[in-house]
Amino acid sequence: MSFLLPTNEIRKDFPILDTKVHGKPLVYVDNAATTHKPQVVIDSLVNYYQTLNSNIHRGIHYLSEAATQEYEAVREKVRAFVNARNTCEIIFTRNATEAINLVARSWGETNVKAGDEIVLSQLEHHSNLIPWQMLATKTGATLKFIPVDKEGQLDLSNLDQLITNKTKIVAFTLMSNVLGTMPPADKIIKRAKAVGAVTLCDASQYAAHAKTDVQALDCDFLVFSAHKMCGPTGVGVLYGKEAILNAMPPFLGGGEMISHVEWDKATWNVLPSKFEAGTPNIADVIAFGPALDYLNKIGLDKIHEHEMTLTQRLLDGMAANPNVILFGPKTTENRGGVVSFELDHIHPHDIGTVLDFEGIAIRAGHHCAQPLMSVLGVPATARVSFYFYNTPEEVDMVLRALEKANAYFHRPVKTNTLPQTPKGQVQGVVTK
Amino acid sequence: MMDNLDSLYREVILDHFQNPRHHGALTEPTVAVDGKNPLCGDEITLQLSVENGVIKDVAWDGKGCAISQASISVLAENVVGKTIIEAKEMINNVKGVMNGSVEVETLDMGDLEALAGVRQFPVRIKCALLGWTTLEEAFKELNI
């Protein structure tokens, strides 16, 4: 695997990549947290406030109509991006987390009862766990988890026992934000359908890095965040099948989501407005449009291939370093460009600090996935995550910095000549 | 490149990280408490043996970053033989150095001075304080 995108050209579109950190060129490999924005997205934000600023869906004046058109044009772009059947199936939220909460509250509280079961996977980050915990607590439903095996893949061997007639919803990630694993969504959805359960796919990581097709997946809901795919912060997307969304009560009440209002009652607007109460994040939604155009121009397939070339290089380099302990899949098969690891006896935060001094931005910590950390048997991991603007040279810089970090923490230092305390055994009072 | 990095990971810190003092468990602790730093996932157990208001022995166990581990090791080494009143003053001094209200030069802190470098790294202050806040909890547990 050796396909690479023309990163020299691409990087010119991302002004932030010229940043110097501690005097070194920035190496940004924390893309699973958020990606950078190309100049066209930044320009769109400024352009909106300079030329279009107004409230949408309610004005009869020029600016309001122009802004409404731009805003709704992005909804259509999102529809095409995920291949949804209808534009009204695309709901804008603040982020993927809010989209999951919308489903857990609106659909969940209507359809889930005591004794029902909610099935998640052990790969889930807090965003796709806590809303379901809250729903389970409120309704008396039970949470069940598809387990992760040693290789970081979901173990589907007991899928038929996990997803049963009691299962009301199956919610799982399409790409783990910790291990990069891409679970076999088709098998999980097929089983969920066989028992009549609804499915929600968390595409927060996936949508930015590989082609999403909700009709091919045949999931009922799918969520993602714009900021992890070159778009601005503050925009999330909920895709839902039209019939299911129509049957759901509103999530938030207020302006825009109503049809007719009296003092003591109201009727709801049609999709998608029913789920977009109040003035939405107009500027950021509009700026998400050029982000989608940008991704389409490069091509999701090519983005994935480029990232797999980088991932292969990183995995090879890590395999050659005996101090690296890798978590998750060891190959580029069925995975994204997210790699979690630790260095022998060095805490991920210490790795993160040394790398930061080399200009390298990685994530160190529990990645908002504490239960998964306990499955891996560590309190935290260090994580490298790529995007299409990363280069093989940057991979090599990361690998060199890891060797440096290892040498730095294991370098011989002067001890203050105290008798050393063997592990597990405390000696008497030690005085200086 | 390591100039600034060295001000965080001073020799003394690395020494304590590589050769932790008082690491393990006491046979008959007077008190044992757990401390957690949810941000890092660090978790420690701290045990004290206290007699007549004097800390006779300390032991600790747990996982964490170099800063938190070294800080607990330095703590253990420094509080053994001290009265609880002296140890509390030490806690206040370390906290003071971290939040900038106490100048490290005004104190005679021995090894503890090495922790002062953490002050330039705000996200790591909690790591450095984990042992000390856990020691405070131990005193609360003893009602002293």
Chai-1 contact restraints between the chains, C-beta under 6 A:
chainA,res_idxA,chainB,res_idxB,connection_type,confidence,min_distance_angstrom,max_distance_angstrom,comment,restraint_id
A,H347,B,C65,contact,1.0,0.0,6.0,A-B,restraint_1
A,H349,B,C40,contact,1.0,0.0,6.0,A-B,restraint_2
A,H349,B,C65,contact,1.0,0.0,6.0,A-B,restraint_3
A,D350,B,C65,contact,1.0,0.0,6.0,A-B,restraint_4
A,D350,B,A66,contact,1.0,0.0,6.0,A-B,restraint_5
A,F357,B,M1,contact,1.0,0.0,6.0,A-B,restraint_6
A,F357,B,L5,contact,1.0,0.0,6.0,A-B,restraint_7
A,H366,B,G41,contact,1.0,0.0,6.0,A-B,restraint_8
A,P379,B,G41,contact,1.0,0.0,6.0,A-B,restraint_9
A,P379,B,K63,contact,1.0,0.0,6.0,A-B,restraint_10
A,A380,B,G41,contact,1.0,0.0,6.0,A-B,restraint_11
A,V413,B,E11,contact,1.0,0.0,6.0,A-B,restraint_12
A,V413,B,L14,contact,1.0,0.0,6.0,A-B,restraint_13
A,V413,B,D15,contact,1.0,0.0,6.0,A-B,restraint_14
A,K414,B,E11,contact,1.0,0.0,6.0,A-B,restraint_15
A,T415,B,D15,contact,1.0,0.0,6.0,A-B,restraint_16
A,T415,B,N19,contact,1.0,0.0,6.0,A-B,restraint_17
A,Q420,B,N19,contact,1.0,0.0,6.0,A-B,restraint_18
A,T421,B,R21,contact,1.0,0.0,6.0,A-B,restraint_19
A,T421,B,H22,contact,1.0,0.0,6.0,A-B,restraint_20
A,T421,B,H23,contact,1.0,0.0,6.0,A-B,restraint_21
A,K423,B,H23,contact,1.0,0.0,6.0,A-B,restraint_22
A,G424,B,G24,contact,1.0,0.0,6.0,A-B,restraint_23
A,Q425,B,G24,contact,1.0,0.0,6.0,A-B,restraint_24
A,V426,B,H22,contact,1.0,0.0,6.0,A-B,restraint_25
A,V426,B,G24,contact,1.0,0.0,6.0,A-B,restraint_26
A,V426,B,A59,contact,1.0,0.0,6.0,A-B,restraint_27
A,V429,B,D57,contact,1.0,0.0,6.0,A-B,restraint_28
A,V429,B,V80,contact,1.0,0.0,6.0,A-B,restraint_29
A,V429,B,G81,contact,1.0,0.0,6.0,A-B,restraint_30
